[in-house]
């Protein structure tokens, strides 16, 4: 299984030149990649964070309880990811203030 850093080291060098060719803001692109990878750690088929939690949870806590408990957070992360994609100004607002 590939951890967060390995995914970033493989995906980012491949996708950043493509994003630059399309004229995308690289700060926004980095935030989208980070949010997307963060969401992937809570969702199947792998859901690394859920397996980590399974390892430290008491035996009486079932795996399905962990998955059901993660659903609101997955929904929230997907909403935030959609907001970032459809309203890129959310991401670029603070860096634009710092640059001026």
Buried (B, 14 or more C-beta within 10 A) or exposed (E): EEEEEEBBEEBBEEEBEEBEEEEBBEBBBBBBBBBBEBBBBBBEEEBBBBEEBBEEBEEEEEEEEBBEEBEEEBEEBBEBBEEBBEEBEBBBEEEEEEEE
